[in-house]
Amino acid sequence: MDGSGICDVVVFDTTLRDGEQAPGFSMTTPEKLRLARALDRLGVDIIEAGFPLASSDDAEAVKAISNGIRRPVIAALARAAERDIVCAGEALASAQRKRIHTFIATSDLHLERKLHMTHDQCFNAAVAAITHARKYTDDVQFSAEDATRSDLDFLCRVIEAVINAGATTINLPDTVGYSTPDEIEAFFASILNRVPNADKAIFSTHCHNDLGLAVANSLAAVRGGARQVECTINGIGERAGNAALEEMVMVSRVRADRAKFTTRIHTQHIFATSQLLTEVTGQAVQANKAIVGRNAFAHEAGIHQDGMLKDRRTYEIMRPEDVGVESTTLVLGKHSGRHAVQQRMSDIGVTLTRAELDRAYRLMTTIADERKNVTDDDLRAIVAQLREQAEPAAAAPGSRKVAKAAGARPAAPDAPHALVEFGYGHGV
Ligand SMILES: [Zn+2]
């Protein structure tokens, strides 16, 4: 942290590991490699490339990414067991910068019901795993699975021991998405305060979204002292997913006054990375997803569209181009008003008189009653219809030239700024 109170946060992307292990999100090695290249371009610090012992495909993907991607640290997951660590170490062999990420559950619930281990057995396995992993690399991360539901005294004892054994990053996951922001902030602050050698490691947060709190909890963990955030593109991951990278990063950009941390993410690549992930997995992002959803920069309500056309800042807190979205979309639908119709017509090269705009607007709302939104082709059809209807009247003997001239008189007195009707929709 510098004098301004702004700290540097390491972005650890686990799209290819936690994200990929969710149902419906599996990827082939070439697909993972494409994603890894996009994550490199995006500027993530660490790419968790897979869990090599889990399958030969995972091991192959970790090897391919270790070979092909040179700038970020490549991490591989391993349980706190010798064969896992050997497998991870071998898969990472050709990486320029490598990290072994080893984990064991520390909560009584997991130890008793899942692992059938005592505290002492868990403690010893954790320390042995770190010692072993250090033979492959100096960059070793330890995760205490279900950390947020673990006994705090025991957890602190394990953390101190693994740091002494050579762990350089300590990740404390909210594995089941159970924590709340106030709780997780206090949790990190208390551990950093209690563990005597806490200054020898970077603390990391890994939050799941079961209660929709993954990003809020990650931000709170940073306030509590975490300096690495684990996240995924589009927030994919086990069950309800992980903290979404794009949301974390954009909070730090848009609200730098409140979220006092910086990352090395090149935000203009966010949208393309998100799109690549949906293309590769075939899993669409929900339309209203923050930052990357189809509607994140779309406006249909007339009051909003009118505000946007006058000054984008009325309804837009960030510029779409800052996250790589080409432009704001003004969606024409039943909530839209004349101002938006006029703008969209102008975008397709059509200038309407005030009278034409009124009729075009009514035709647009008729279409919008039947369909969810109105396309540029619909608008062209509306213009054709308007101009066709104008023709017979103009065909009266002797009047054609005059009528045409009248029809072509656009808009001098009805200049765009004279339009005050902006339709309906939600003002708040
Ligand atoms: Zn997870």
Residues whose N, C-alpha, C, O or C-beta is under 5 A from the ligand:
A	BS01	ZN	D18
